[in-house]
Amino acid sequence: QVPLVESGGGLVQAGDSLRLSCAASGRTFSNYAMGWFRQAPGKEREFVGAISWSGRTTYSDSVKGRLTISRDNAKNTMYLQMNSLKPEDTAVYYCAAGWTAYRDNYYDTERSYAYWGQGTQVTVSS
């Protein structure tokens, strides 16, 4: 098990920045690829971005250039820095962890992640 806890969500205005954190407790997540997903009201959950345990990243086209994922393996924590937020970024944001034997590997599909956080709400007002 890899318990994950997201934090940092809130209500902001368009153009503001916000940083989400995802903390893993109980064990190291150095051998886990980590990902961020989001689910807006009335929509399916969608991929936001992912990071390998070596720090290699990938992003969806809708957030590329505005959102940045990073991780601190020593602190068992992953971050999502969100800049230039838009109302369409409003969603519940989830972090996820998926084991991998390869340091540069990451996943962009939900089924590749075995562990999920409970989600944190981000609301962007116009």
PASEBA-1860 file (N, C-alpha, C; in nm, 3 decimals):
! residues 126
1> QVPLVESG> 0.082/-0.119/0.000/0.000/0.000/0.000/0.087/0.125/0.000 ~ 0.037/0.225/-0.072/0.105/0.355/-0.074/-0.002/0.460/-0.048 ~ -0.029/0.489/0.079/-0.128/0.593/0.108/-0.083/0.728/0.055 ~ -0.171/0.795/-0.016/-0.139/0.924/-0.076/-0.236/1.029/-0.024 ~ -0.185/1.146/0.008/-0.268/1.254/0.059/-0.234/1.382/-0.017 ~ -0.335/1.436/-0.087/-0.317/1.562/-0.157/-0.351/1.679/-0.065 ~ -0.289/1.793/-0.092/-0.320/1.914/-0.018/-0.286/2.034/-0.107 ~ -0.336/2.150/-0.066/-0.302/2.273/-0.136/-0.411/2.329/-0.225
9> GGLVQAGD> -0.521/2.258/-0.236/-0.630/2.309/-0.319/-0.696/2.430/-0.257 ~ -0.782/2.495/-0.335/-0.853/2.610/-0.282/-0.922/2.688/-0.392 ~ -0.970/2.806/-0.355/-1.039/2.896/-0.446/-0.945/3.010/-0.484 ~ -0.922/3.026/-0.613/-0.835/3.132/-0.662/-0.902/3.202/-0.779 ~ -0.843/3.313/-0.822/-0.895/3.385/-0.937/-0.816/3.347/-1.062 ~ -0.877/3.368/-1.176/-0.809/3.342/-1.302/-0.679/3.421/-1.308 ~ -0.574/3.353/-1.353/-0.443/3.414/-1.361/-0.356/3.389/-1.240 ~ -0.415/3.343/-1.131/-0.339/3.315/-1.009/-0.260/3.186/-1.022
17> SLRLSCAA> -0.180/3.161/-0.920/-0.102/3.037/-0.912/-0.141/2.959/-0.788 ~ -0.113/2.830/-0.793/-0.144/2.742/-0.681/-0.048/2.625/-0.688 ~ -0.007/2.574/-0.574/0.079/2.455/-0.572/0.012/2.345/-0.491 ~ -0.008/2.233/-0.555/-0.061/2.116/-0.487/0.053/2.025/-0.445 ~ 0.031/1.955/-0.334/0.128/1.857/-0.286/0.061/1.722/-0.276 ~ 0.140/1.619/-0.293/0.093/1.481/-0.277/0.197/1.409/-0.192 ~ 0.159/1.376/-0.071/0.252/1.312/0.021/0.220/1.163/0.034 ~ 0.324/1.082/0.028/0.310/0.938/0.045/0.361/0.902/0.184
25> SGRTFSNY> 0.281/0.830/0.258/0.321/0.793/0.393/0.346/0.643/0.401 ~ 0.428/0.606/0.494/0.447/0.465/0.522/0.561/0.398/0.448 ~ 0.592/0.447/0.332/0.702/0.386/0.258/0.754/0.483/0.154 ~ 0.874/0.457/0.107/0.931/0.542/0.005/0.861/0.520/-0.127 ~ 0.854/0.625/-0.209/0.796/0.604/-0.341/0.901/0.623/-0.451 ~ 1.026/0.598/-0.417/1.132/0.613/-0.516/1.116/0.522/-0.636 ~ 1.052/0.407/-0.622/1.032/0.316/-0.734/0.894/0.329/-0.797 ~ 0.832/0.443/-0.775/0.698/0.464/-0.827/0.696/0.582/-0.925
33> AMGWFRQA> 0.633/0.559/-1.040/0.596/0.671/-1.125/0.474/0.736/-1.061 ~ 0.469/0.868/-1.070/0.360/0.942/-1.007/0.285/1.022/-1.112 ~ 0.156/1.039/-1.089/0.077/1.113/-1.185/-0.025/1.203/-1.119 ~ -0.070/1.301/-1.195/-0.180/1.388/-1.155/-0.293/1.372/-1.256 ~ -0.414/1.358/-1.203/-0.534/1.354/-1.284/-0.631/1.457/-1.227 ~ -0.735/1.490/-1.304/-0.836/1.582/-1.254/-0.972/1.544/-1.309 ~ -1.074/1.579/-1.233/-1.210/1.553/-1.276/-1.295/1.676/-1.252 ~ -1.343/1.734/-1.361/-1.430/1.849/-1.353/-1.575/1.802/-1.338
41> PGKEREFV> -1.663/1.887/-1.286/-1.804/1.849/-1.269/-1.866/1.803/-1.400 ~ -1.927/1.686/-1.396/-1.995/1.633/-1.513/-1.905/1.575/-1.620 ~ -1.777/1.565/-1.591/-1.682/1.512/-1.690/-1.607/1.392/-1.634 ~ -1.546/1.317/-1.724/-1.465/1.204/-1.682/-1.329/1.254/-1.631 ~ -1.269/1.172/-1.548/-1.136/1.207/-1.499/-1.038/1.204/-1.614 ~ -0.947/1.303/-1.616/-0.853/1.313/-1.726/-0.711/1.326/-1.675 ~ -0.618/1.284/-1.758/-0.476/1.289/-1.727/-0.426/1.434/-1.734 ~ -0.347/1.473/-1.634/-0.287/1.606/-1.632/-0.138/1.596/-1.665
49> GAISWSGR> -0.068/1.510/-1.595/0.074/1.495/-1.618/0.131/1.386/-1.530 ~ 0.256/1.350/-1.555/0.319/1.243/-1.480/0.468/1.268/-1.469 ~ 0.528/1.199/-1.372/0.672/1.213/-1.350/0.730/1.078/-1.313 ~ 0.843/1.046/-1.373/0.912/0.923/-1.339/0.987/0.942/-1.208 ~ 1.041/0.834/-1.154/1.111/0.854/-1.028/1.249/0.915/-1.049 ~ 1.289/0.928/-1.174/1.413/1.001/-1.203/1.387/1.148/-1.228 ~ 1.258/1.187/-1.241/1.224/1.326/-1.264/1.182/1.361/-1.405 ~ 1.176/1.264/-1.491/1.130/1.287/-1.629/0.980/1.311/-1.628
57> TTYSDSVK> 0.932/1.410/-1.705/0.791/1.449/-1.698/0.723/1.447/-1.834 ~ 0.591/1.439/-1.829/0.507/1.452/-1.948/0.378/1.521/-1.906 ~ 0.314/1.593/-1.999/0.193/1.669/-1.968/0.090/1.655/-2.078 ~ -0.035/1.676/-2.039/-0.138/1.684/-2.141/-0.125/1.817/-2.214 ~ -0.175/1.823/-2.336/-0.163/1.945/-2.416/-0.236/2.062/-2.351 ~ -0.342/2.034/-2.276/-0.424/2.141/-2.220/-0.353/2.216/-2.107 ~ -0.250/2.157/-2.048/-0.182/2.222/-1.935/-0.035/2.251/-1.963 ~ 0.014/2.201/-2.075/0.156/2.216/-2.106/0.194/2.364/-2.107
65> GRLTISRD> 0.302/2.395/-2.038/0.350/2.533/-2.030/0.295/2.611/-1.913 ~ 0.190/2.562/-1.849/0.131/2.631/-1.733/0.148/2.552/-1.604 ~ 0.148/2.420/-1.615/0.159/2.336/-1.497/0.292/2.261/-1.499 ~ 0.352/2.249/-1.383/0.481/2.182/-1.371/0.478/2.082/-1.258 ~ 0.520/1.960/-1.287/0.525/1.855/-1.187/0.670/1.837/-1.142 ~ 0.687/1.819/-1.013/0.818/1.789/-0.958/0.800/1.692/-0.842 ~ 0.909/1.636/-0.795/0.901/1.544/-0.683/1.028/1.554/-0.601 ~ 1.012/1.525/-0.473/1.125/1.519/-0.380/1.120/1.380/-0.318
73> NAKNTMYL> 1.201/1.290/-0.371/1.196/1.152/-0.323/1.238/1.140/-0.176 ~ 1.324/1.227/-0.131/1.368/1.222/0.009/1.253/1.257/0.103 ~ 1.159/1.339/0.054/1.043/1.377/0.135/0.917/1.299/0.100 ~ 0.931/1.204/0.005/0.814/1.126/-0.039/0.699/1.217/-0.081 ~ 0.731/1.321/-0.153/0.630/1.420/-0.189/0.643/1.459/-0.336 ~ 0.528/1.472/-0.401/0.522/1.521/-0.539/0.445/1.653/-0.537 ~ 0.477/1.739/-0.632/0.414/1.870/-0.638/0.356/1.896/-0.776 ~ 0.253/1.980/-0.779/0.197/2.029/-0.904/0.188/2.181/-0.892
81> QMNSLKPE> 0.279/2.250/-0.960/0.278/2.395/-0.962/0.190/2.440/-1.077 ~ 0.087/2.515/-1.043/-0.010/2.558/-1.145/-0.005/2.710/-1.157 ~ 0.030/2.758/-1.274/0.038/2.900/-1.301/-0.065/2.940/-1.407 ~ -0.095/3.068/-1.411/-0.189/3.121/-1.511/-0.318/3.038/-1.514 ~ -0.374/3.017/-1.397/-0.491/2.930/-1.388/-0.611/2.990/-1.461 ~ -0.690/2.899/-1.519/-0.808/2.936/-1.595/-0.932/2.874/-1.530 ~ -1.049/2.930/-1.553/-1.171/2.868/-1.497/-1.187/2.722/-1.538 ~ -1.142/2.688/-1.657/-1.153/2.548/-1.703/-1.058/2.454/-1.631
89> DTAVYYCA> -0.971/2.506/-1.546/-0.886/2.421/-1.462/-0.960/2.377/-1.335 ~ -1.079/2.430/-1.314/-1.158/2.391/-1.197/-1.190/2.243/-1.201 ~ -1.151/2.173/-1.094/-1.169/2.028/-1.089/-1.122/1.977/-0.953 ~ -1.152/1.852/-0.928/-1.088/1.781/-0.818/-0.960/1.718/-0.874 ~ -0.849/1.745/-0.810/-0.720/1.695/-0.856/-0.678/1.576/-0.771 ~ -0.638/1.470/-0.840/-0.596/1.346/-0.775/-0.451/1.315/-0.809 ~ -0.378/1.267/-0.710/-0.247/1.213/-0.741/-0.254/1.060/-0.735 ~ -0.161/0.998/-0.806/-0.162/0.854/-0.816/-0.019/0.802/-0.824
97> AGWTAYRD> 0.000/0.677/-0.781/0.132/0.614/-0.782/0.123/0.478/-0.849 ~ 0.222/0.449/-0.934/0.227/0.320/-1.001/0.370/0.269/-1.001 ~ 0.388/0.147/-0.956/0.523/0.091/-0.944/0.586/0.071/-1.081 ~ 0.715/0.095/-1.087/0.790/0.069/-1.209/0.933/0.031/-1.174 ~ 0.989/-0.058/-1.255/1.128/-0.100/-1.235/1.226/-0.006/-1.306 ~ 1.172/0.085/-1.388/1.257/0.169/-1.472/1.253/0.314/-1.425 ~ 1.368/0.370/-1.397/1.375/0.503/-1.337/1.319/0.612/-1.426 ~ 1.318/0.596/-1.556/1.271/0.700/-1.647/1.128/0.677/-1.696
105> NYYDTERS> 1.063/0.577/-1.644/0.930/0.541/-1.691/0.819/0.620/-1.621 ~ 0.718/0.662/-1.696/0.598/0.720/-1.637/0.478/0.668/-1.715 ~ 0.359/0.694/-1.659/0.236/0.642/-1.718/0.138/0.756/-1.742 ~ 0.057/0.744/-1.850/-0.043/0.846/-1.875/-0.184/0.788/-1.878 ~ -0.201/0.666/-1.829/-0.334/0.606/-1.823/-0.369/0.567/-1.680 ~ -0.496/0.579/-1.645/-0.540/0.550/-1.509/-0.509/0.407/-1.467 ~ -0.525/0.313/-1.558/-0.511/0.172/-1.521/-0.368/0.136/-1.482 ~ -0.272/0.225/-1.512/-0.133/0.197/-1.476/-0.102/0.234/-1.332
113> YAYWGQGT> -0.194/0.302/-1.267/-0.172/0.348/-1.130/-0.254/0.265/-1.032 ~ -0.187/0.208/-0.934/-0.255/0.122/-0.837/-0.302/0.198/-0.714 ~ -0.241/0.313/-0.686/-0.272/0.386/-0.563/-0.315/0.528/-0.596 ~ -0.418/0.571/-0.522/-0.477/0.702/-0.549/-0.499/0.779/-0.420 ~ -0.489/0.911/-0.429/-0.526/0.995/-0.317/-0.675/1.022/-0.319 ~ -0.722/1.096/-0.220/-0.865/1.123/-0.206/-0.910/1.244/-0.287 ~ -0.814/1.321/-0.337/-0.847/1.436/-0.419/-0.850/1.565/-0.342 ~ -0.820/1.675/-0.410/-0.828/1.808/-0.351/-0.893/1.901/-0.453
121> QVTVSS> -0.985/1.983/-0.405/-1.064/2.068/-0.495/-0.986/2.195/-0.531 ~ -0.985/2.225/-0.660/-0.930/2.352/-0.709/-1.041/2.423/-0.784 ~ -1.071/2.543/-0.742/-1.175/2.623/-0.807/-1.115/2.754/-0.853 ~ -1.131/2.783/-0.982/-1.076/2.905/-1.040/-1.192/2.993/-1.086 ~ -1.205/3.108/-1.025/-1.314/3.199/-1.061/-1.268/3.296/-1.170 ~ -1.362/3.337/-1.253/-1.328/3.427/-1.364/-1.337/3.573/-1.323
END
